[in-house]
């Protein structure tokens, strides 16, 4: 009997990376400006290690259940209905927040693209967000393989575009700014640690994909393990590169007015523009 061919490792890796990396990444340098670059790198590495370990533990638990088992099945059988309700509420709360963030950012990008290519078409943010949701829902409704293909295309394009657009920022990053040796007033970092942790944790929130990948790879654990490691490492590299690109050019003291405006990305880019005129 001919053995069923498993999906490619690249697809699973891109599903992990695509779930972890979102538009919220743009705000990471601002949200983590209190602990600055070295603190951010250390925190990223710690959170990456913890979340990767927890994902592998979730994989191990999932492998002991029937194919297609999810969070609800695992929690109910291992911890009982009470903890399952608590777990369900926690997972739903996290996913709704992440979904809201994705839809809001995706709607803005969709609106911007439509206004650029079809300027005569009147469209508001709500309708643009709806179009964005429908486009994603189409791929999800087809199959996991369709999500695999779409994630591979989008993440590959994003990685190429990211490094092309940040090459100038990375090459102009200054060690004295990264190490904050130019600071004359605020030089404390530890008090800002707890405000940076939530942002860092959300940056590696891909665990909901683990049960899906177990089913997708027909419970072949090595494929899932490599997907988790490669996908999460890709996210880690992109996060650290973005931190270096921004915090290597914009002094720490310049983040106060950005934070006062809610960490708006446009304000961040405007501040960067004062130090790197090529951005204009």
N, C-alpha and C positions, 0 to 999 in steps of 0.2 A: 504494500500500500504506500502510495506516494505521500511523503510527509508534507504537511501544510507549511508553506513559506511564510515566515513571520515578517511583519512590517519592518522597515529600515530603522536603524538606531537613530539616525538623524531626525526622523519625524518625532520620535518620543522626546528627544532632547529639546527640540524646538517647542513642543507642547509645554514642557517644564519652563523653559526660558520665557516663552510668550505669556505664560500665566504669571510668572514672577515680575517681569519687566512691564511697567505701565507708564502712562504719562506723568504719574506722580513722582517718577524718578527725577524729573526736572527740578523739583523743589527740594531734593535731598541736600544739596549744598547749603541752602538757607536753613532748613530744619536742623542740620547738624553742624551749623557754624559755631555753636557754643563750644563744642569739643574739638573743633578745627580738624585739619587734614589728618595728622597722625592719629588723633583720637578716633576719627571716622574710620580710618583703615583698620585699626585694632578692633573697633566695635563691629565692623562689617565681617571681619574674619571670625570673630567669636560667634556672632549670630548665624553666619553661614555654616559654621561647624555644628552648632546646636540644631538648626533647622534641618540640615542634611542628616544628622543622626536620627532625629525624630521621624524624618521621612523614611529612612531605612527601617526603623522600628515598626512604623506603620505598614511598610511592605511585608515585613516578617509576619506580623499579625494577620495581614490580608491573605497570605499564602496558605494559612491554616484553615481557610474557609472556602466554601464552594465558589466556583467561578462566577463573577458578577456581584459578589458581596461588597457592600458599601459601608460608610461610617455607621449608619443606623443598624445594620445587621451585626457588625462587629461589636459595637458598644452594648447593644441589647444582650447579646449572648455572653459577653465577658463581664459586664458590670451591672446588668439588670435594667429594668425599665426606668427607674428613677434617674440614674445617671445618664441614660439614653436621652431623656427629655432635656436635661441640663445641657448635654453635649449638642443636641439638635438645635436648641435655642442659640448656643454660642456659635455654632457653625453658620446658622442662618443669619445671625447678626453680622458676623464678619463678612460673609458673602454679599449681603445686601449693601454694606458700606462699600466694598470693593466694586460691586456692580454699578452702584451710583456714581462712583468716581470714574469708572471706565466710560459709562454712558455720557456723563457730562463732558469729559475730555473728547470722546469720540464724536459727540454731537458738534462741538466747537470746530473740530478739524473738518468734519463733513460739510458744515456750513461754509467754512472758509474756502474749501475746494470748489464747492458749487458756485459760490460768489465769484471765484476767480475765472472758472471756465464757462459759466453761464450767468453773467452779471445781470441779465435782464430778468432772471427768474427770482421772484420774491420768495424768500424762505426764512422762517424764524428758527431759533435754536431748538424749540420743542420738536418741530417737524424734522429737522436735521438729525436730532437724536433718535427719533423714531426710525428714520431711514437706516441709520447706523445699526440699530438693534435688529431690524429686519434682515439686513445683509449678513450679520453674524449668525442670526437664527437659521438662515437658509443653510449655511455650512454645517452648523451643529445638527440640524435635523436630518441631513443626508447620512453622515456617518462619522465615526472617530477618524477614519482615514481622510475624510475631506478636511477635518480640522487639522490633521497632521500636515496635509499639503499646504493649506492656507497659512498655518503657523510657520512652516519652513520658508515659504515665499516672503511673508511679511517680516519675520525676524531676520532673514538673510538680508533683505533690503534695508531694514532698520540698522543692522550692524554696519553695513557698507556706508550708508548715509551718515550714521553717527560719527564714524571715524574720519570720513571725508570732511564733515562740517566742523569737527573739533580739532583737526590737525593743527590749525593755526593757533588755537588756544593752548593745546598741549605743548607745542614747540616754544611758545612764549611764556610758559609757566616759570615762575622765579622761585628759587629755593628759599630765599629770605621771606617771601610771602607764605609759602607752604609751611614753613617752620615758625611763622609768626614772629620773626625776630625784629620786624619793623614796628611792632606794637609799642605804644608809649604809655598806655593806661591799663586797660583790662587784659590781664594775662592769666586768669584762672580758667580752668576747663572742667574740673570735676563737678561743680555745681550744676552744669548743664547736661550731665550724662543721662539723667532720667527723662528729660524731655526729648532726647535723641533716640532712645531705645524703641519707642513705639513706631517711629518712622522706619527705623532699620528693620524691625520685625516684619512690617507690612511689605517691605521690599523683597522678602523671601517667602511670600505666602502662596505656595504652589501645591500644598499637600492634598488639596481636594482632587488633584489629578492622579494621585498614586493608585487608588482602586481602579480607575479607568484604564491606566496603563497596564495593570496586572491582567485585566480582562483583554486588553488590546494585544498584548504579547503572549496570550494564552498561558499565563502563569509561569512564564520563563523568567526567573528572577534576575538573571545576569543582564538581560536587556533593560529591565526596569532600573536596576542599580546604575548601569552606565548612563541611562537617560537622565536620572536624577543628578549624578555627578557632573556630567557634561553640561546639562542645562543650567544648573545652579552656579557652576563655575563661570559660564558665559555671562550670567547676570552679575556675578561678583566683579568680573573684569570690567564690565561696562560701568558699573556703579563707581568703582575706584577711579576709572579713567575720567568720568564726568566730575567727580570731586576734584581731581587734580586740575582739570581744565578750568574750572571756575575758581576754586580756592587758591590756585597758583597764580591767578591774575588779579583777583579782587581782594584787597586787604580785609581782614576780619572786621575792622571798625566800620566798613562800608555796609555791612549787613544789617545794622540797626534800623535804618530807614526802610529797608526791604521787609524786615520782619514787622515793622509798624503798619505796613500796608498789606498784611496777611500773607506775606511770602509770594506775592504775585510774580509770575515768571516774566511778564513784560517789564516789570520794575527791575528785576534781576538783570535782564538783558540790557536795559537802559543804563544801569550802573556799570556793567561790563564795557559798554560802548565808550564810556568816558576814559577807560584805561586802554582799550583796544579799538581805535578808530576804524579799523578794517571791517568791524561788524556793521557799520552804518550803511 
